[in-house]
Amino acid sequence: MGNREDLLSGARKAILERGLAKTTARDIASAAGVSLAAIGYHFGSKDRLITEAIAESLGTEIGDGMEDAIRTGGADKPLRDALAPTWTGMLEVVRRNHEAILMSAENSLLVARSPESQQYMAEATENALADLTVMLREVHPDLSDEQARAVVTFYFMLFQGVAITHLIAPAAALMDGEQLALAVKTLRDM
């Protein structure tokens, strides 16, 4: 690994050990085994490094989980019948990734105050949606690009809301796949 990759890994490690608010640039450099100056050279700031480290981590862990939920929930089913099992799989991704989602939520306030980080996150979101769109079309080849993009955007945005709800009210009931399918059917039919 190069210094850039070491820093990304070191940032994730330091944040998990100390929490986002208590993690310093020195903690990250130490965990990465590189000089403090390497942060500025590769990322410009500690905040940008943290944003990228969290986004990449989420992209791998959570993105892979979302893809798996879409693949297994939609296998050999029409899209309308895949909604409930796919959404149930998405809820499992939320439940399995509490710490990663917590890191992301903590970092959201830093991102909200940084136009540079907002741009990075906009690009990361676009890439995630594009990847999910391609994957959904593999599972449901009858969908157009526009339809697949609308469906994955729906899943993605709903996922964000459920993830935050689960963080702040973990005992609250989450809308399961059957409830979501009923809600969508009701909206369509009424």
C-alpha positions in Angstrom: 0.0 0.0 0.0 1.1 3.6 -0.6 0.8 6.5 1.8 -2.6 7.5 0.5 -4.1 4.0 1.1 -2.3 3.8 4.4 -3.9 7.1 5.5 -7.4 5.9 4.5 -6.9 2.7 6.4 -5.4 4.6 9.4 -8.3 7.1 9.4 -10.8 4.3 9.6 -8.9 2.6 12.4 -8.4 5.7 14.4 -12.1 6.7 14.1 -13.3 3.3 15.2 -10.9 3.4 18.2 -11.4 7.0 19.3 -14.6 8.2 17.7 -14.8 10.9 15.1 -14.8 13.9 17.5 -11.7 12.7 19.3 -9.6 11.6 16.3 -6.7 14.0 15.6 -4.5 14.2 12.5 -1.7 12.9 14.6 -3.8 9.8 15.5 -4.4 9.1 11.9 -0.8 9.6 10.8 0.3 7.3 13.7 -2.2 4.6 12.8 -1.1 4.8 9.2 2.6 4.8 10.0 3.3 8.0 7.9 4.2 11.6 8.6 1.7 14.2 9.6 2.6 16.1 6.4 1.3 13.2 4.3 -2.3 14.1 5.2 -1.9 17.6 3.6 0.0 16.3 0.6 -2.6 13.6 -0.3 -5.9 15.1 0.9 -5.3 18.7 1.7 -7.0 18.4 5.1 -7.9 15.9 7.9 -11.6 16.6 7.2 -11.2 15.6 3.5 -9.3 12.5 4.5 -12.0 11.5 7.0 -14.7 12.1 4.4 -13.0 9.9 1.8 -12.1 7.2 4.4 -15.7 6.9 5.6 -17.2 7.1 2.1 -14.9 4.4 0.8 -15.6 2.2 3.8 -19.4 2.6 3.4 -19.1 2.1 -0.3 -17.5 -1.2 0.2 -19.4 -2.6 3.2 -22.8 -1.0 2.8 -22.7 -0.8 -1.0 -21.9 -4.5 -1.3 -24.7 -5.3 1.2 -27.2 -3.2 -0.9 -26.2 -5.0 -4.1 -26.6 -8.3 -2.4 -30.1 -7.4 -1.1 -31.1 -6.3 -4.7 -29.6 -9.5 -6.2 -31.1 -12.0 -3.7 -34.4 -10.2 -3.3 -34.9 -9.9 -7.0 -33.6 -13.2 -8.2 -36.1 -14.9 -10.6 -39.0 -12.5 -9.6 -40.7 -9.7 -11.4 -39.7 -6.3 -9.9 -43.0 -5.8 -8.1 -42.5 -9.1 -6.3 -38.9 -8.3 -5.5 -39.7 -5.2 -3.5 -40.5 -6.8 -0.2 -37.6 -9.3 0.0 -35.2 -6.6 -1.4 -36.2 -4.1 1.2 -36.0 -6.7 4.0 -32.4 -7.4 2.9 -31.7 -3.6 3.0 -32.9 -3.5 6.6 -30.4 -6.2 7.4 -27.7 -4.1 5.9 -28.7 -1.2 8.2 -28.7 -3.5 11.3 -25.3 -5.1 10.4 -23.5 -1.8 9.8 -24.4 0.3 12.9 -20.9 1.5 13.5 -20.2 2.5 9.9 -23.5 4.3 9.7 -22.8 6.1 12.9 -19.4 7.2 11.6 -21.1 8.5 8.5 -23.7 10.4 10.4 -21.1 12.0 12.6 -19.2 13.0 9.5 -22.3 14.5 7.8 -22.0 17.7 9.8 -18.4 18.2 8.7 -19.4 17.5 5.1 -22.3 19.9 5.3 -19.9 22.7 6.2 -17.4 22.0 3.4 -18.2 22.7 -0.2 -15.2 20.6 -1.2 -16.5 17.6 0.8 -20.0 18.1 -0.5 -18.7 17.9 -4.1 -16.8 14.7 -3.2 -20.0 13.2 -1.6 -22.1 14.2 -4.6 -19.7 12.4 -6.9 -19.6 9.4 -4.6 -23.4 9.3 -4.5 -23.6 9.5 -8.3 -21.1 6.6 -8.6 -23.0 4.5 -6.1 -26.3 5.1 -7.9 -24.7 4.4 -11.3 -23.2 1.1 -10.0 -26.5 0.1 -8.4 -28.4 0.9 -11.6 -26.1 -1.3 -13.7 -26.5 -4.1 -11.2 -30.3 -3.8 -11.0 -30.5 -4.0 -14.8 -28.5 -7.2 -14.6 -31.1 -8.7 -12.3 -34.0 -7.1 -14.2 -32.9 -6.7 -17.8 -36.4 -5.6 -18.9 -35.9 -2.2 -17.1 -34.8 0.8 -19.0 -31.8 2.8 -17.7 -34.3 5.5 -16.5 -36.5 3.0 -14.7 -33.6 1.2 -13.0 -32.1 4.6 -12.0 -35.5 5.6 -10.5 -35.7 2.4 -8.5 -32.2 2.4 -7.1 -32.6 6.1 -6.2 -35.8 5.2 -4.4 -34.0 2.4 -2.5 -30.9 4.6 -1.8 -32.9 7.6 -0.4 -35.2 5.4 1.7 -32.1 3.5 3.0 -30.6 6.8 4.1 -33.7 7.7 6.1 -34.0 4.3 7.7 -30.4 4.3 8.6 -30.7 7.6 10.5 -33.9 6.5 12.2 -32.3 3.3 13.3 -29.4 5.3 14.8 -31.5 7.7 16.8 -34.4 5.3 17.7 -32.9 1.8 17.6 -35.9 0.3 19.4 -38.4 1.8 16.9 -40.0 -0.5 14.5 -38.7 -0.1 10.9 -40.9 -0.5 7.9 -40.3 -4.1 6.8 -40.5 -5.3 3.2 -44.1 -6.3 3.4 -45.2 -2.9 4.8 -43.2 -1.1 2.1 -44.7 -3.2 -0.7 -48.2 -2.5 0.7 -47.5 1.2 0.9 -46.3 1.3 -2.7 -49.3 -0.7 -3.9 -51.6 1.6 -1.9 -50.1 4.7 -3.4 -50.3 3.2 -6.9 -53.9 2.0 -6.5 -55.6 4.8 -4.6 
